Amino acid sequence: MKFLILLLCVGFRSLQAQAVDWQDWQEMKNLAEQGKAPEAILSLRAHPQDSSAYYYNLGTLLLSGSRMGEATAYLEKANRLKPHDPEIQNNLRVARDSLKGVLGAEKVDPASSPLEVIADQVPRDEANGAIGLLALIVGGLWARNYWRHRSIIRTITETTGGMALIGLAFIALLYALLQVSRSQPPAVLIERQQVKSGPGETFALMNQLEAGVKVRVTGIEDQGWSQIRHTKDTLGWIRSSSLLLL
């Protein structure tokens, strides 16, 4: 365990200075190196920023303190803001695997459909860019065939033209499926919360979720409460302050 924490601190130092000014960084760095993770977390939270480095550092400190649920939440956010970063992904993997070991793999992301799971793995800009490039290539092939024949019927009935048209239809379907899968975006709990049947403490208890669990938000809010999907087919309400939107 000591060796694991040492590795985490190495990653911590490599990104921290990007999030805060040098004086704040030095204070948190000193506290972390002294093994004072709770104090370092308080120091970091005193200077919040919406940056991948801030969420990564906070998640890494929480991870070094064995607070796996909270660590998973903040590292998920860091990964969403800065995908493909090896240090973020390494620490996220450690936190997520540890959380799965405690809760069970099926309880870490109980609400997402298989398509939503896939969509969460692909950054939105990259997915849209790839789909746009494919559409441009396939559309260009179809346009070339049409220019050669100057006949829509001949272009469609020709093998390459027909395949290009099918390709465009497939790309349109893929784009539509991705949009549907993102209609209820993911959020991660930063603390243990009870899921209620309505927006308030007086409503019936439906479920209890731990920090680090991913849910899907519907976008409906009411006086500090957010409606979420906490299983694949069940809606409930949870305090908005307990959710970290991805």
C-alpha positions in Angstrom: 0.0 0.0 0.0 2.9 2.4 0.8 4.4 1.7 -2.6 1.0 2.5 -4.3 0.7 5.8 -2.4 4.3 6.7 -3.5 3.3 6.1 -7.1 0.3 8.2 -6.7 2.3 11.1 -5.3 4.6 11.0 -8.2 1.6 11.5 -10.6 0.2 14.1 -8.2 3.3 16.3 -8.5 3.4 16.1 -12.3 0.0 17.8 -12.8 -0.7 19.9 -9.7 1.1 23.1 -10.7 -1.2 23.4 -13.8 -4.2 24.0 -11.5 -3.2 26.6 -9.0 -0.5 29.3 -8.5 2.9 28.2 -7.2 2.3 29.2 -3.5 -0.9 27.1 -3.3 0.8 24.3 -5.1 3.8 24.3 -2.7 1.5 24.2 0.3 -0.5 21.2 -0.9 2.7 19.5 -2.1 4.3 19.8 1.3 1.2 18.5 3.1 0.9 15.6 0.7 4.6 14.7 1.1 4.2 14.8 4.9 1.4 12.2 4.6 -1.3 14.7 5.6 -3.8 13.9 2.9 -6.8 15.3 4.7 -5.1 18.7 5.2 -3.9 18.7 1.6 -7.4 18.0 0.4 -8.7 21.0 2.4 -6.0 23.2 1.0 -6.8 22.1 -2.5 -10.6 22.6 -2.0 -10.0 26.1 -0.8 -8.9 26.9 -4.4 -11.4 25.1 -6.6 -11.1 25.3 -10.4 -12.9 23.6 -13.2 -9.8 22.0 -14.7 -8.6 18.5 -15.4 -5.6 19.1 -13.1 -7.7 20.2 -10.2 -10.0 17.2 -10.4 -7.1 14.9 -11.0 -5.2 16.2 -8.0 -8.2 16.1 -5.7 -9.0 12.5 -6.9 -5.5 11.4 -6.4 -5.3 12.8 -2.9 -8.6 11.1 -2.0 -7.2 7.9 -3.5 -4.1 8.1 -1.3 -6.4 8.4 1.7 -8.4 5.3 0.6 -11.6 7.3 -0.1 -12.2 5.3 -3.3 -15.7 6.5 -4.1 -14.9 10.2 -4.0 -11.6 9.5 -5.8 -13.4 7.7 -8.6 -15.9 10.6 -9.0 -13.2 13.3 -9.4 -10.9 11.2 -11.5 -13.9 10.4 -13.8 -14.3 14.2 -14.2 -10.6 14.7 -14.9 -10.7 12.0 -17.5 -13.8 13.6 -19.2 -12.0 17.0 -19.4 -8.7 15.5 -20.5 -9.1 12.1 -22.2 -6.2 9.9 -23.1 -3.9 11.3 -20.3 -2.0 8.2 -19.0 -1.7 9.5 -15.4 -5.4 10.3 -15.1 -6.4 7.0 -16.6 -4.0 5.0 -14.4 -5.3 6.5 -11.2 -8.9 6.3 -12.4 -8.3 2.6 -13.1 -6.9 2.0 -9.6 -9.8 3.9 -7.9 -12.5 2.3 -10.1 -11.2 -1.3 -9.6 -11.0 -0.7 -5.8 -14.5 0.6 -5.8 -15.8 -2.4 -7.8 -14.1 -4.7 -5.3 -16.0 -3.1 -2.4 -19.4 -2.5 -4.0 -19.4 -5.1 -6.8 -18.9 -4.3 -10.5 -22.6 -4.2 -11.2 -23.3 -1.5 -8.7 -20.7 1.0 -9.9 -22.7 1.9 -13.1 -26.1 0.4 -12.6 -28.1 2.8 -14.8 -26.2 2.9 -18.1 -27.3 0.9 -21.1 -24.6 -0.9 -23.2 -24.8 1.9 -25.8 -24.4 4.6 -23.1 -21.4 2.7 -21.7 -19.8 2.8 -25.2 -20.7 6.5 -25.7 -19.2 7.4 -22.3 -15.8 5.9 -23.5 -15.6 8.1 -26.6 -15.1 11.9 -26.2 -18.0 13.7 -27.8 -15.8 15.9 -30.1 -13.8 12.9 -31.3 -16.9 10.9 -32.0 -18.6 13.8 -33.9 -15.3 14.4 -35.8 -15.0 10.7 -36.8 -18.6 10.5 -37.9 -18.3 13.8 -39.9 -15.1 12.5 -41.6 -16.8 9.2 -42.6 -19.8 11.1 -43.9 -17.6 13.3 -46.0 -15.7 10.4 -47.5 -18.8 8.4 -48.3 -20.6 11.4 -49.5 -17.7 12.3 -51.8 -17.7 8.8 -53.3 -21.5 9.0 -54.0 -21.1 12.5 -55.5 -18.3 11.3 -57.7 -20.5 8.5 -59.1 -23.3 10.9 -59.6 -21.1 13.3 -61.5 -19.9 10.5 -63.8 -23.4 9.3 -64.6 -25.5 12.4 -64.1 -28.3 10.1 -63.1 -29.6 9.5 -59.6 -31.1 6.1 -60.5 -27.9 4.9 -62.2 -25.8 6.2 -59.3 -28.0 4.3 -56.7 -28.2 1.1 -58.7 -24.5 0.9 -59.4 -22.7 -1.2 -56.8 -20.4 1.5 -55.4 -23.1 4.1 -55.4 -25.6 1.8 -53.6 -23.0 0.9 -51.0 -22.1 4.6 -50.5 -25.8 5.3 -49.9 -26.1 2.5 -47.4 -22.9 3.8 -45.8 -24.5 7.3 -45.4 -27.6 5.8 -43.9 -25.5 3.8 -41.4 -23.6 6.8 -40.4 -26.8 8.8 -39.9 -28.2 5.9 -37.7 -24.9 5.8 -35.7 -25.1 9.5 -35.1 -28.7 9.3 -34.0 -27.9 6.5 -31.6 -25.1 8.5 -30.0 -27.4 11.5 -29.6 -30.0 9.3 -28.0 -27.5 7.8 -25.6 -26.4 11.2 -24.6 -29.9 12.5 -23.9 -29.4 11.5 -20.3 -25.8 12.4 -19.6 -23.8 10.7 -16.8 -23.0 12.1 -13.3 -21.1 10.6 -10.4 -22.0 10.8 -6.8 -19.4 12.5 -4.6 -21.1 11.3 -1.4 -23.4 8.6 -0.2 -27.0 9.6 -0.9 -30.5 8.3 -0.6 -32.7 8.2 -3.8 -36.2 9.5 -3.1 -39.4 9.0 -5.1 -39.8 12.8 -5.3 -37.8 16.1 -4.8 -37.6 16.2 -1.0 -36.7 14.3 2.1 -40.4 13.5 2.9 -40.7 11.3 -0.2 -40.3 7.6 0.0 -36.9 6.0 0.0 -36.2 4.1 -3.3 -32.5 3.3 -3.1 -29.2 4.2 -1.4 -26.1 4.9 -3.6 -22.5 5.2 -2.5 -19.9 7.8 -3.6 -18.4 6.9 -7.0 -21.5 5.4 -8.4 -22.5 6.6 -11.9 -26.1 7.6 -12.6 -27.9 9.3 -15.6 -29.5 12.7 -15.2 -32.7 13.7 -17.0 -32.2 17.4 -16.7 -35.3 18.0 -14.5 -34.5 19.9 -11.3 -36.7 21.1 -8.4 -35.5 23.2 -5.5 -32.0 21.7 -5.2 -33.1 18.2 -6.2 -32.3 16.4 -9.6 -34.2 13.7 -11.2 -31.9 10.7 -12.1 -32.1 7.3 -13.6 -30.5 5.1 -10.9 -31.2 1.7 -12.6 -31.6 1.0 -16.3 -35.4 1.6 -16.1 -36.1 3.4 -12.7 -36.2 7.2 -12.1 -35.7 8.8 -8.7 -34.6 12.1 -7.1 -31.4 13.0 -5.4 -29.8 16.1 -4.0 -28.1 18.1 -6.8 -25.2 19.0 -4.6 -24.2 15.3 -4.4 -23.8 15.0 -8.1 -20.7 15.7 -10.2 -21.8 16.1 -13.8 -19.5 14.5 -16.4 
